[in-house]
Structure formats: C-alpha cells, structure tokens
Amino acid sequence: MTTSPERRYTDRLEEFSDRHTFLVDLALALVLWGSATLGSSLTLPGATPPDDDRLAVALMGVSCLALLGHRTHPRAVVAVNAVCATVVIAQGYLLTPLLLGPVMASLYWLSVLTGRRTIRVYGLATTVTLTLAAAFSDSMDHVSLLLRTIGPVFWLLLPLAAGTMTRLRRAYLAATQARAEHAERTREEEARLRVTEERMRIARELHDVVAHHLALANAQAGTAEHLALSNPRQTQQILHDLSGTTSSALRELKATLGLLRQTDDEGAPLEPAPGLARLPELVASCASAGITVTVTTEGEPQPLSPGVDLTAFRIVQEALTNVTKHAATQTAHVRFVYAGPRLLITVTDEGPPAPAAPESAKGFGVMGMRERAQSIGGELRAGPRPGGGFEVTTALPLQPSVSGEETV
C-alpha cells in the first residue's frame, strides 16, 4: 500500500504539532495576528477607512491571544473571537478573509474538538452575528446586500466543514487502529487456543497409546507369572504376545513423537491412523491378557471418515483398557449399531456390583473419551451398570459435524 507525498507531509505535520503544541499554537497566533492587522488596513475603493487603527490591532491581538487556549476551551475561544470581530466590523473595518482569520481558526478547532450539537450552536450563532454586522457595516454601504452576506457565510462555513472532515478522518483512523489491535489480539488468542487444543489432543493420544499397551503388558505379565509353573506352553505364548504388545506400543509412540518432531519441510511418510480395521488385533491383545472380548454388529456397516474411525477405535481401546485394569471380570462385550447417520458403540463388562464408579472414571480415561466424542459432534456416557459392571456408551456421527477431525 502506497501513500501519496501530500498524505505523508500532512501526517508529519500532525506529528510535529502533537510534539510541540505550544510552539505551533504560538506561531499560528502570530501569523493570524499579522494577517488580521493587514486586513484591517484594507478598504474598498472610494470608502473612508476608520481613523484609529489601534483598536482593530488590539482587538485582533486579543483574538489571537485567545487562540492559545483553543485545545482546552474551544467554545470560549469562539465566543471571544466572535465578539472581537463583531466590534471591529461595527467600527467600519472592511470584512475580509484576512480580518476573519482568527475567527475562522477558532471555528476550525471547534469543529475538530467538539460534537455536532456544539458545532451547530456556536457555528450558527457566530455566522449569524458576523453576517448581520457585515450587512449593517458602513464600510460596505455601496455593496449589495447579497454580496455583504454571502461572503461572510462562505468564509465562516468553510472552516466548519474543514474541521468536521478532520474530526471524521481522525475518528476513522482511530477506529481502524482499534480494529487492527482487536484483530491482533484475536489472532493471539486464537493461536493460544489452537496451541491448547493441540496439547490436549496430543495428551489424549499419548494417554491412549501408553495406558492401553502398558495395561495389557501388565496383565499379560501377571498372567504369565501365574501360569509359569502350571502351564509352561501357555506361558510361552503369553510372553510372545507380551513382546508384540510392547513392540506395538513402541511403534505407536514413535509415530506420535515423530509427528511432533516433524517440520513443515520434512515429507517423511507417516503410519496410517488406527481405526476399527485394527479391532481384531485389539481383541487378540485383550485375550492374551486374560480378557475375552465379544464383538457384535447390528445394521449395515457404513464407511466412516478418518476422524470418526480413529475416535471410535480409541474409545473402544480405552474402554477395554479400563476393563483390563479395573474390572473384576474376564469378559467384555463390544456392540456396534449402525442407526441412520450415527454409529452407536457400547462397551460393557459384567463385573460384580459396585457402590460407586470405578477409579478410572475419576481419571483422564473417561475424560479423554468424552472429549474425543465431543470433538466430532458426538456424545458419550460412562458409569456403573445397575446389575453390576461398567458401561461406556457413545453415539458418533458417520461424518463429523464440526470442523477439525481427530488426527494422529
């Protein structure tokens, strides 16, 4: 975006005026006093000038001196200048733009520093007063009434219009700056929000990966220790499965951490995000930990978006992990129901009745499952069953209803 030289000079002048207000006001008052003094010496051809010029010079000096207070008392400055100009015109001095200089300056600052109502009241009163003084002035007897009035009206309305334009421009610039600052704050807040959401997503992913595999490894190790003497062959199979569990945990953890370390310039292929296609592998790993999982499906299976597929798998994985860690049972049931545009998933275990929710409901597991479901427009409920055990129920849309799917 380019700026014209005139605009740059105007901005520089305003900056200098803001830094040195008194010097600028004093210089302006002296210039206007000189112009008003010069204007008081002008007459029309054939007209007789007033005998004493000292009165006009003194009154114009008072007017210009009053201009030094225009920043704090613009209304009083306009009133003083209007009175002084009226007296000068009534004394027979010719009404010219040079003589009106102090009044025009005071009207300009009035328009810049005050509101519309003040501008209308003071501007109209000053214009009417000076126009009537010019109409009855002896120095303009041989000039038509139209010319006597149209000149003062034009010269007095001009600074009012210029001051109003300046005030509107300053208001526009202030509003633009405020919008820019608001946009900057909004961008910073949005960036912080995105960072927070990303941290929560990474925390959920790491929790699911680490907690699930460590829980299975712990259960497999305990089962192997229990069967080490009575069933060596089964113990060997469990230890083999334990090796696979730890290897899978390392692969998923490496993929997650590798994604965090990857920069935009790197184009290394990433491992596909897990989904319900890996459900048989999940059931087999639970079986090696001593948990028998049955899976049933009702309705015609529908294709899922990658985000929904990942969310469904992670919820089932976390629910089965809680069964492995907390449930006093060796069976669990996973039920999928495709009902219209939604997928209903229920994970239950048939443990003994519990007076309160299991400890897992107080940790990050249930919280993470609920956040995952809500992130794609779904909902989740988890709690003890009336007849005993624990149940996790979630309803997920086949296609996410909010932007931003879950990714690994």
C-alpha positions in Angstrom: 0.0 0.0 0.0 1.5 3.3 -1.1 0.9 6.7 0.4 0.8 10.0 -1.5 3.5 12.6 -0.7 0.8 15.0 0.4 -0.5 12.5 2.9 3.0 11.8 4.2 3.6 15.6 4.7 0.2 16.0 6.4 1.0 13.1 8.8 4.4 14.6 9.6 2.9 18.0 10.3 0.4 16.5 12.7 3.1 14.5 14.5 5.2 17.7 14.9 2.1 19.6 16.1 1.4 16.9 18.7 5.0 17.0 20.0 5.3 20.8 20.1 1.8 22.1 20.8 2.7 25.4 22.4 5.2 26.4 19.7 2.8 25.6 16.9 -0.1 27.5 18.6 2.1 30.5 19.3 3.3 30.6 15.7 -0.3 30.3 14.4 -1.4 33.1 16.7 1.4 35.4 15.5 0.6 34.6 11.8 -3.1 35.2 12.2 -2.4 38.5 14.1 -0.3 39.7 11.3 -2.9 38.8 8.7 -5.7 40.4 10.7 -3.7 43.6 11.1 -3.1 43.6 7.4 -6.8 43.0 6.8 -7.8 45.9 9.0 -5.9 48.3 6.7 -7.8 47.3 3.6 -10.7 49.3 2.3 -12.9 49.4 -0.8 -12.2 52.0 -3.5 -13.9 55.2 -2.5 -14.6 54.2 1.1 -13.2 56.1 4.0 -11.1 54.0 6.4 -11.5 54.3 10.2 -9.5 57.0 11.9 -7.8 54.8 14.6 -6.2 51.5 13.6 -5.0 50.8 17.1 -8.4 49.5 18.2 -8.5 46.9 15.5 -4.9 45.8 16.2 -5.7 45.5 19.9 -8.9 43.5 19.3 -7.2 41.2 16.8 -4.4 40.7 19.3 -6.9 39.7 22.0 -8.5 37.3 19.5 -5.2 35.7 18.6 -4.1 35.5 22.2 -7.3 33.7 23.0 -6.4 31.1 20.3 -3.7 29.7 22.6 -6.4 28.1 24.7 -8.4 26.5 21.9 -7.3 23.0 22.9 -8.9 23.2 26.3 -11.6 25.8 25.9 -12.7 25.8 22.2 -16.2 27.3 23.0 -14.8 30.3 24.9 -12.3 30.9 22.2 -15.0 31.1 19.6 -17.1 33.4 21.7 -14.1 35.8 22.3 -13.2 35.9 18.6 -16.8 36.4 17.6 -17.2 39.4 19.9 -13.9 40.9 18.8 -14.7 40.5 15.1 -18.2 42.0 15.6 -16.8 45.1 17.3 -14.1 45.6 14.6 -16.7 45.3 11.8 -19.1 47.6 13.7 -16.3 50.2 13.8 -16.3 50.3 10.0 -13.4 48.0 9.1 -13.9 46.0 5.9 -14.8 42.4 6.4 -12.2 40.3 4.5 -10.8 36.8 5.0 -7.7 38.3 6.5 -9.7 40.0 9.1 -11.7 36.8 9.7 -8.6 34.7 10.1 -8.7 34.3 13.9 -12.5 33.6 13.9 -12.1 31.0 11.1 -9.3 29.3 13.1 -11.4 29.2 16.2 -14.3 27.7 14.3 -12.0 25.1 12.7 -10.7 23.9 16.1 -14.3 24.0 17.5 -15.3 21.5 14.7 -12.3 19.3 15.4 -12.6 19.1 19.2 -16.3 19.2 19.9 -19.5 17.4 18.8 -22.2 18.1 16.3 -24.6 19.9 18.6 -21.9 22.3 19.8 -20.8 23.0 16.3 -24.3 23.8 15.2 -25.0 26.1 18.1 -21.7 28.0 18.2 -21.1 27.9 14.4 -24.6 29.2 13.6 -24.5 31.9 16.3 -21.1 33.2 15.1 -22.1 33.1 11.4 -25.4 34.9 12.0 -23.7 37.6 14.2 -20.9 38.4 11.8 -23.2 38.3 8.8 -25.6 40.8 10.4 -22.6 43.0 11.4 -21.4 43.0 7.8 -24.9 43.7 6.5 -25.1 46.9 8.6 -21.4 47.9 8.3 -20.7 51.5 7.0 -17.7 50.2 5.1 -19.9 48.3 2.6 -22.7 50.8 2.0 -22.2 50.8 -1.8 -22.2 47.0 -2.0 -25.4 45.0 -2.5 -26.9 43.2 0.5 -26.4 39.8 -1.2 -22.7 40.4 -1.6 -22.5 41.6 2.0 -23.9 38.4 3.4 -22.8 35.7 1.0 -19.1 36.4 1.6 -19.1 36.1 5.4 -21.3 33.0 5.3 -19.0 31.3 2.8 -15.8 32.1 4.7 -17.3 31.1 8.1 -18.8 27.8 6.9 -15.5 26.8 5.2 -13.6 26.2 8.5 -16.6 24.4 10.0 -16.6 21.9 7.0 -12.8 21.5 7.1 -12.8 20.9 10.8 -15.6 18.3 10.5 -13.7 16.5 7.8 -10.6 16.5 10.0 -12.6 15.1 13.0 -14.1 12.4 10.9 -10.8 11.4 9.5 -9.2 11.2 13.0 -12.2 9.1 14.1 -11.8 6.8 11.1 -8.1 6.4 11.8 -8.7 5.7 15.5 -11.4 3.1 14.6 -9.0 1.5 12.0 -6.3 1.3 14.6 -8.7 -0.1 17.2 -9.8 -2.8 14.7 -6.3 -3.7 13.9 -5.4 -4.0 17.6 -8.5 -6.1 18.2 -7.6 -8.3 15.2 -4.1 -8.7 16.6 -5.4 -9.7 20.0 -7.9 -12.1 18.4 -5.1 -13.7 16.4 -3.0 -14.1 19.5 -6.0 -15.6 21.5 -6.8 -17.9 18.6 -3.2 -19.0 18.4 -3.2 -19.7 22.1 -6.5 -21.6 21.8 -5.1 -23.7 19.0 -2.0 -24.5 21.0 -4.1 -25.5 24.0 -6.3 -27.7 21.8 -3.3 -29.3 20.2 -1.7 -30.0 23.6 -5.0 -31.6 24.8 -5.2 -33.7 21.6 -1.6 -34.9 22.0 -2.2 -35.6 25.7 -5.2 -37.8 24.7 -3.3 -39.6 22.0 -0.3 -40.3 24.3 -2.6 -41.4 27.1 -4.4 -43.9 24.8 -1.2 -45.3 23.4 0.8 -45.6 26.6 -2.0 -46.5 29.0 -3.5 -49.2 26.8 -0.3 -51.0 26.0 1.1 -50.7 29.5 -2.1 -52.1 31.0 -2.1 -55.0 28.6 1.6 -55.7 29.2 1.0 -55.6 33.0 -2.0 -58.0 32.7 0.0 -60.3 30.4 3.0 -60.3 32.7 0.7 -61.1 35.7 -1.0 -64.0 33.8 2.4 -65.4 32.7 3.7 -65.3 36.2 0.5 -67.1 37.5 0.8 -69.9 34.8 4.6 -70.2 34.7 4.7 -73.5 36.6 1.3 -75.0 35.8 1.2 -74.3 32.0 4.6 -73.5 30.5 3.3 -73.7 26.9 0.6 -71.1 27.5 3.1 -69.0 29.5 5.4 -69.0 26.5 2.5 -67.9 24.2 1.6 -65.1 26.6 5.2 -63.9 26.7 5.3 -63.9 22.9 2.2 -61.8 22.9 3.8 -59.5 25.5 6.6 -58.9 23.1 4.1 -58.0 20.4 2.3 -55.6 22.8 5.5 -53.8 23.7 6.6 -53.6 20.1 3.2 -52.2 19.1 3.4 -49.6 21.9 6.9 -48.5 20.7 5.7 -48.2 17.1 2.7 -46.0 18.0 4.7 -44.0 20.5 7.4 -43.5 17.9 4.8 -42.4 15.2 3.2 -39.9 17.6 6.5 -38.4 18.7 7.8 -38.4 15.2 4.8 -36.3 14.1 5.6 -33.8 16.9 9.2 -33.5 15.8 8.5 -33.3 12.1 8.9 -29.8 10.5 7.0 -28.5 7.5 9.9 -29.1 5.2 10.1 -32.8 6.0 8.0 -35.1 3.9 8.6 -38.5 5.5 5.6 -40.8 5.1 3.5 -41.3 8.3 1.9 -44.5 9.6 -1.8 -44.5 8.9 -4.0 -43.6 11.8 -5.5 -46.6 13.6 -9.2 -47.4 13.0 -11.8 -50.1 13.5 -9.9 -52.2 11.0 -7.5 -53.0 13.8 -10.2 -54.1 16.1 -9.3 -57.9 15.7 -5.8 -57.0 16.8 -7.1 -55.2 19.8 -9.4 -58.1 20.8 -6.5 -60.5 20.4 -4.3 -58.5 22.7 -7.0 -58.4 25.3 -7.4 -62.1 25.0 -3.7 -62.6 25.7 -4.2 -60.5 28.9 -7.0 -62.9 30.0 -10.0 -60.8 28.9 -12.4 -62.4 26.5 -14.0 -59.8 24.2 -17.0 -60.5 22.1 -18.0 -58.1 19.3 -21.4 -57.8 17.7 -22.6 -55.6 14.9 -26.2 -54.6 14.1 -27.2 -52.9 10.9 -25.4 -52.4 7.7 -21.8 -51.2 8.3 -21.3 -47.8 6.8 -18.0 -46.1 5.7 -16.6 -43.8 8.4 -14.5 -40.7 7.9 -10.9 -41.0 9.1 -11.6 -38.8 12.2 -14.7 -40.8 13.2 -12.9 -44.1 12.6 -10.0 -43.1 14.8 -12.3 -41.8 17.5 -14.3 -45.0 17.5 -11.2 -47.1 17.8 -9.7 -45.0 20.6 -12.9 -45.1 22.6 -13.2 -48.9 22.3 -9.5 -49.2 23.1 -9.7 -47.0 26.2 -12.9 -48.8 27.4 -11.3 -52.2 27.1 -8.1 -50.9 28.8 -10.3 -49.8 31.8 -11.8 -53.3 31.8 -8.3 -54.8 31.9 -7.1 -52.5 34.7 -10.2 -52.2 36.9 -12.9 -54.7 36.3 -13.1 -57.8 38.4 -14.2 -59.9 35.4 -12.7 -61.8 32.4 -15.3 -60.9 29.8 -16.3 -57.8 28.0 -18.7 -57.1 25.2 -18.5 -54.5 22.4 -21.6 -53.7 20.4 -21.8 -51.6 17.2 -25.2 -50.4 16.0 -25.4 -48.5 12.7 -28.6 -46.4 13.1 -29.1 -43.9 10.3 -26.4 -41.3 10.3 -24.9 -42.3 13.6 -22.9 -45.1 15.0 -23.7 -46.3 18.5 -21.0 -48.1 20.4 -21.5 -49.8 23.7 -18.7 -51.5 25.7 -19.8 -53.4 28.8 -18.3 -55.7 31.3 -20.2 -58.0 33.8 -18.2 -57.4 36.9 -19.7 -57.5 40.4 -22.0 -54.6 41.5 -20.1 -51.6 42.7 -21.4 -48.9 45.1 -19.6 -46.2 43.2 -18.0 -45.5 39.9 -14.6 -47.2 39.3 -11.5 -45.2 39.8 -11.0 -44.9 36.1 -14.0 -42.6 35.8 -12.2 -40.2 38.0 -9.0 -40.1 35.9 -8.2 -39.0 32.4 -9.5 -42.0 30.6 -13.2 -41.2 30.7 -12.5 -37.6 30.3 -10.4 -38.3 27.2 -13.1 -40.5 25.7 -15.7 -37.8 26.2 -13.5 -35.1 24.7 -12.9 -37.3 21.7 -16.6 -37.9 21.1 -17.5 -34.2 21.5 -14.7 -33.1 19.2 -16.5 -34.7 16.2 -20.1 -33.8 17.3 -20.8 -37.0 19.3 -21.6 -37.7 22.9 -20.5 -40.3 25.5 -21.8 -41.6 28.8 -19.9 -43.8 31.2 -20.9 -45.3 34.5 -21.7 -48.4 36.6 -24.5 -50.7 35.3 -27.5 -51.3 37.6 -26.8 -55.0 37.6 -23.1 -54.7 38.1 -20.1 -53.9 35.9 -19.4 -50.8 34.0 -20.7 -49.5 30.7 -19.4 -47.0 28.2 -21.9 -45.8 25.5 -21.2 -43.3 22.8 -23.0 -42.0 19.7 -20.9 -40.8 16.9 -21.9 -39.3 13.6 -20.7 -41.2 10.5 -19.3 -37.9 9.2 -18.0 -35.3 11.7 -20.5 -32.4 12.3 -17.7 -30.0 13.3 -14.6 -28.9 11.6 -11.3 -30.4 12.5 -11.3 -34.1 12.7 -9.1 -36.0 15.2 -5.8 -37.0 13.6 -2.8 -38.8 14.9 
